[in-house]
Amino acid sequence: MTPPLQRLTGRAEFKPRGSALARGLLRLFGWKILFEGFPGPQGVVMVYPHTSNWDFVLGVLVKWALGVQVRWWGKDSLFKIPLLGAWARWIGGIPVDRKNPKGLVGATAEQVRQAKARGEYFWLAVAPEGTRSYVPGWRGGAYHVAVQAGVPCCLAYFDVPSKTFGVVDFVILSGDAETDFSTFRSILSDKQGFKPHLASPIQLR
């Protein structure tokens, strides 16, 4: 029998060290952030739903407002644009060739394991749908990185009706996708992005 997911309730003490300007912009547009700190120095953040280009803009503002260092996967074409590519790397971007992602999960999981062994900070943020368009489920890369590296998984969300960006649910994955995704659905199924009809079902493709 697969053990149930372990929900993490403890948080590291956290005081915002980020940009007052970013916090002010979010307040101006009526957005609030729910975040009490990460439960440890390594982990994977899965952000859902991803339905609009505004998700990236909002995500960057949240990152700056909180002052957290988070790396993220992005399509490689973004990083090939002069200046924009350099800026994307500066804010933690890691280019991903979607047409040839072979070895990405294993290499990233190893990076996280090495960071864990050295006591270094490494949080990776991913939009598991992998696209703003409707798709029949999530890509499994971020999920498998968390399982292989044995680190906490954060379920973060955009909820446009309430103008909330939540980073509040942390779990240790069981490795059984059916069990894990059942928990994901219980946490995320009522969250709505900018274009709700484009949100994918919360399941592996």
N, C-alpha and C positions, 0 to 999 in steps of 0.2 A: 504494500500500500504506500502511495506517495505521501510524504509528510506534508501538512499544510504549510503555507507560506508563513514566514516569521515577519510580523509587522514590527518595524522599529519605531519606538516612541521617543527615545532619548535624542537629544540634540546637543551639538557643541554650542557653547555660548557664542552668540553672534550679534555684533553691532555693525550697522551699515557703515562701510568705509568708502562708499562709492561717490558718484557724482551728484551733487545737490541739484545741478541743472537737469539731469535726467530724471531725478525724483520729482522736480517741479513740473517738468513736461508731462509726466505721467499723471500727476494730480490735476494739471490743467485740463487734460482730456478725460478725467474722471476714472482713471484706472488705479486699482490698488493691487498690492503684492502681498501674498500670504507666504511667509518664509521665516522659519525659526532657526535656520542653520542646518548644515549637513551633519549626518551621524558619524562621519569619519572622513579621513583625508582622501579616500579613493571611492569611485563609484561611477555609475552610468545614469544619466538623466534621459528619460524618454518623454518627449513633448508631444502632446496630442490635444486637439486635432490640428493638422497642417493643411489649410485650405486656401491661403491667400499670401501674396507677397508681403502684406502687412504683418504677417507672423514674424518675419525676419526683423523688420524694423522694431516691432514691439519687443522681441527677444533681446535685441542689442540694447535697447533702452533699459530693460529690466537688468541685464548683466551689468551695465554701467551704474545703474541706481544702487544695486547691491554691492558692487565692488568685488564680486566673486570672479575667480579665474576659472573659466570653463572652456575646454576645447570642444570643437564641434566638427562634424563631417559636413562637407559641402561639395556640390558637383564641381568637377575639375575645370569646367569651362569658365566658371566664375574667377578662378585664380589665374587664368591666362590673360585677363584684361589688365592692361598697364595701370598702375596705381591702385586700382580696386583690388587686384590680387594681393598686392603687398599689404594693403590695409586689412584684408580678410585674414591673412596669416597673423598679422599683428594682434588681432582680437581673438586669436585662438583657432582659426580655421585650419582644417586638414583636408586637402583635396582628395576626392574620391572619383575614380573612373567607373561610372555606373555600368559601362559596357563590359568592363573587365575587372571586377572587384575581387578576383581570386586572391586569397591569402590575407585579405584585409582584416577579417575577424581574428584570425590566429595571431597576426602581428600586433594588433591593437591589444588583445587580451594579454599578450606577453609584455607589452609596454606597461600595462596596468599592474601586472604581477611584479614586475621589476620595481615599479614605483612603490608598491606595497612593501616589498622586501627592504627597500632603502628608507622607508618612512617618508616618502615624498608625496606631494599633493598631485592628484590626477583625477579630475572629473571630466567625463565626456558627455556632451549633450547631443542628442540625435532626434530628428523627427522621423519616427520609424515607418511612416507611410512612404517616405522617400520622394514624394511629389505632391504638388498642390491639387492635382487632378484626382478624380475618384478612382480608386483601385480596390480590388476585392479583399484587401487585408494588409497587414504590416510586413515589411521586410524583416528578416530575423536577425540581422547583423548585430544590432545593439543588444538585443536579448541574449544572444549567444556570447557576446563579449562579457556581459555581467555574470553569466553562468560559468564560463570557463575561467574567469579571473577570480570568482568567488567574492565579489564585492556587492555592496548594496545597490539596489535599483530604485531610482526615484521616478515616480509617476507625476510629471508636471503637466499643467493644462492651461490653455486659453479658454476662458468662458466669456464670450462677448456680451451676452445679455446682462450679466452682472458686472462686466468690465473688471474681471479678476484674472490675475495670473497666479496660479497656485503652485507652490513647490512644497508640498506638505506630506505626501504619502511615500514612505520608504519601506521596501521589503527586501528580504533575502529570498531569492528565487529558489524554487524546489528543483528546477531542471525539467519538470514535467510540464510541457507547454499547455496542455489542457487545463491543468490545475492553475497554473500561473495566469493564463489569459482569462480564466473565469474571475480571478481576483481583479485583474485589470479592468474588466468590464464593470464590475461592481463599483469601482472607483470613478471611472471615466465616462461611462455611457451617457450621462446626462449633460456633459459639457458640450458647448456649441461654439464653433469657430466663426470666422467672418462669413463663410459660405457653407452653412450646415449641410447642404445637399452634396457637398464634395467630400465630406468626412468618410473615411473608410470604416468598415466593420472592424471591431477590435478582435482580430484573429490573425494567425500567420497565413501568408499566402501559400 
